[in-house]
Amino acid sequence: MEPSMEYCLAQVLQKDVGKRLQVGQELIDYFSDKQKSADLEHDQTMLDKMVDGLATSWVNSSNYKVR
């Protein structure tokens, strides 16, 4: 199953630090592949939620590995 924007957003917003660490490479792969992430250009609201989730949940995380 290929990840979708909804799946990636759910992974970004989850509270489990271990799972957030595991999904990092999956997110990089998703964003790097234009065919997989074609829906990014069409759904600005979802993209905004993704960026906001990354900024609040990951960048501001107290866990240095997640940051």
FENUR-V941711 format. One record per residue. NEAR is the number of other C-alpha atoms within 10 Angstrom. Layout:
((NEAR) (NEAR))
This chain:
((3) (6) (13) (15) (20) (12) (11) (17) (19) (12) (21) (26) (17) (13) (10) (10) (14) (11) (12) (18) (16) (12) (14) (15) (11) (14) (18) (10) (14) (19) (16) (11) (10) (12) (9) (15) (17) (14) (14) (17) (10) (10) (11) (11) (9) (16) (17) (12) (14) (21) (13) (16) (18) (17) (14) (13) (19) (20) (14) (12) (14) (10) (10) (9) (11) (16) (13))
